[in-house]
Amino acid sequence: MYNTILTLLLVVSVSIIIAVLMQPSKQQDALSALSGGTQEISGKQKARGFEAFMQKVTVVLGTLFFALSLILAYVSSH
Protein backbone atom coordinates (compact mmCIF):
# COMPACT_ATOMS: atom_id res chain seq x y z
CA MET A 1 0.00 0.00 0.00
CA TYR A 2 2.76 2.41 0.99
CA ASN A 3 4.75 1.76 -2.19
CA THR A 4 1.70 2.22 -4.41
CA ILE A 5 0.83 5.59 -2.86
CA LEU A 6 4.47 6.68 -3.02
CA THR A 7 4.63 5.78 -6.70
CA LEU A 8 1.41 7.70 -7.40
CA LEU A 9 2.81 10.69 -5.49
CA LEU A 10 5.97 10.66 -7.59
CA VAL A 11 3.97 10.46 -10.83
CA VAL A 12 1.75 13.36 -9.73
CA SER A 13 4.83 15.37 -8.72
CA VAL A 14 6.45 15.00 -12.13
CA SER A 15 3.10 15.78 -13.79
CA ILE A 16 2.79 19.01 -11.80
CA ILE A 17 6.26 20.08 -12.91
CA ILE A 18 5.40 19.39 -16.55
CA ALA A 19 2.03 21.16 -16.28
CA VAL A 20 3.58 24.28 -14.75
CA LEU A 21 6.32 24.41 -17.36
CA MET A 22 3.74 24.10 -20.17
CA GLN A 23 1.71 27.09 -19.00
CA PRO A 24 2.12 30.19 -21.14
CA SER A 25 3.92 33.18 -19.69
CA LYS A 26 1.73 35.90 -18.15
CA GLN A 27 4.19 38.73 -18.77
CA GLN A 28 4.94 39.61 -22.36
CA ASP A 29 8.07 41.73 -21.97
CA ALA A 30 10.15 43.73 -19.51
CA LEU A 31 8.57 47.02 -20.58
CA SER A 32 5.18 45.95 -19.22
CA ALA A 33 6.80 45.38 -15.82
CA LEU A 34 8.09 48.94 -15.83
CA SER A 35 4.84 50.50 -17.06
CA GLY A 36 3.05 49.69 -13.81
CA GLY A 37 0.90 46.89 -15.17
CA THR A 38 -1.73 49.09 -16.81
CA GLN A 39 -2.39 46.39 -19.37
CA GLU A 40 -3.17 43.92 -16.61
CA ILE A 41 -5.84 46.16 -15.11
CA SER A 42 -7.49 47.27 -18.34
CA GLY A 43 -7.03 44.01 -20.21
CA LYS A 44 -8.13 41.60 -17.50
CA GLN A 45 -9.70 38.63 -19.25
CA LYS A 46 -10.58 35.12 -18.33
CA ALA A 47 -8.19 32.46 -19.47
CA ARG A 48 -9.41 30.62 -22.55
CA GLY A 49 -8.45 27.57 -24.48
CA PHE A 50 -5.13 25.96 -23.68
CA GLU A 51 -4.33 28.36 -20.83
CA ALA A 52 -7.61 27.61 -19.04
CA PHE A 53 -7.11 23.88 -19.54
CA MET A 54 -3.59 24.01 -18.10
CA GLN A 55 -4.80 26.00 -15.08
CA LYS A 56 -7.45 23.37 -14.37
CA VAL A 57 -4.95 20.54 -14.80
CA THR A 58 -2.57 22.25 -12.37
CA VAL A 59 -5.32 22.71 -9.77
CA VAL A 60 -6.40 19.06 -10.06
CA LEU A 61 -2.82 17.80 -9.82
CA GLY A 62 -2.13 20.06 -6.84
CA THR A 63 -5.20 18.73 -5.06
CA LEU A 64 -4.16 15.15 -5.82
CA PHE A 65 -0.66 15.86 -4.54
CA PHE A 66 -2.02 17.27 -1.28
CA ALA A 67 -4.44 14.35 -0.77
CA LEU A 68 -1.82 11.72 -1.58
CA SER A 69 0.65 13.38 0.78
CA LEU A 70 -1.86 13.23 3.63
CA ILE A 71 -2.74 9.61 2.86
CA LEU A 72 0.93 8.66 2.68
CA ALA A 73 1.62 10.32 6.04
CA TYR A 74 -1.33 8.46 7.59
CA VAL A 75 -0.28 5.09 6.12
CA SER A 76 3.34 5.50 7.17
CA SER A 77 2.39 6.30 10.76
CA HIS A 78 0.14 3.26 11.16
Backbone torsions as a table, in degrees:
resi	resn	phi	psi	omega
1	MET	NA	-47.1	-178.9
2	TYR	-60.7	-45.4	-178.6
3	ASN	-65.4	-37.0	178.3
4	THR	-64.3	-46.6	-180.0
5	ILE	-65.9	-39.3	178.5
6	LEU	-64.0	-40.1	177.4
7	THR	-64.8	-43.9	177.1
8	LEU	-61.5	-39.5	179.2
9	LEU	-64.3	-39.8	177.9
10	LEU	-67.1	-39.9	178.1
11	VAL	-64.7	-43.5	178.6
12	VAL	-65.0	-38.0	179.3
13	SER	-62.0	-46.7	178.5
14	VAL	-65.6	-36.9	178.3
15	SER	-65.0	-38.1	177.2
16	ILE	-63.6	-43.8	179.5
17	ILE	-60.2	-44.9	179.9
18	ILE	-65.3	-42.3	-178.9
19	ALA	-64.6	-39.9	179.6
20	VAL	-68.8	-39.7	179.3
21	LEU	-68.7	-25.9	-179.8
22	MET	-82.1	-13.7	-178.8
23	GLN	-69.6	139.1	179.5
24	PRO	-68.7	153.7	-178.6
25	SER	-70.1	140.8	178.7
26	LYS	-82.2	-31.6	-175.5
27	GLN	-100.4	129.4	-174.3
28	GLN	-84.5	-38.8	178.7
29	ASP	-157.4	174.4	-177.6
30	ALA	-70.4	-26.7	-179.0
31	LEU	-65.0	-34.9	179.4
32	SER	-68.8	-25.2	176.1
33	ALA	-72.3	-33.0	-179.5
34	LEU	-83.5	-19.6	-177.1
35	SER	-80.9	-1.5	177.9
36	GLY	90.6	4.8	176.7
37	GLY	75.2	30.5	-179.4
38	THR	-65.1	-29.8	178.4
39	GLN	-68.9	-31.2	179.9
40	GLU	-68.1	-37.9	-178.2
41	ILE	-74.2	-48.2	-176.4
42	SER	-77.6	-30.4	-175.5
43	GLY	-104.1	29.2	-178.7
44	LYS	-69.3	116.8	-179.2
45	GLN	-133.5	155.2	174.7
46	LYS	-70.7	147.1	176.8
47	ALA	-68.3	140.3	-179.5
48	ARG	-131.8	156.8	174.2
49	GLY	65.8	-129.0	-174.9
50	PHE	-63.6	-39.1	-179.4
51	GLU	-63.2	-43.4	178.6
52	ALA	-65.5	-40.8	178.6
53	PHE	-62.0	-45.0	-179.0
54	MET	-66.5	-34.8	176.3
55	GLN	-64.2	-42.2	179.1
56	LYS	-66.2	-41.5	178.2
57	VAL	-61.5	-42.0	-179.6
58	THR	-65.2	-40.4	178.2
59	VAL	-64.8	-43.9	-180.0
60	VAL	-64.1	-44.8	179.6
61	LEU	-65.6	-37.6	177.1
62	GLY	-64.1	-40.8	177.5
63	THR	-65.3	-42.4	176.7
64	LEU	-62.1	-41.5	179.1
65	PHE	-61.1	-45.4	179.8
66	PHE	-62.8	-45.9	-178.7
67	ALA	-65.4	-44.3	179.3
68	LEU	-65.3	-34.2	177.6
69	SER	-64.7	-42.3	178.2
70	LEU	-66.0	-43.1	178.8
71	ILE	-63.2	-41.9	179.3
72	LEU	-64.3	-39.0	177.3
73	ALA	-65.3	-39.9	179.3
74	TYR	-65.8	-45.9	-177.9
75	VAL	-65.9	-38.4	-178.0
76	SER	-72.0	-23.4	179.8
77	SER	-87.9	-12.8	-179.5
78	HIS	-113.3	NA	NA
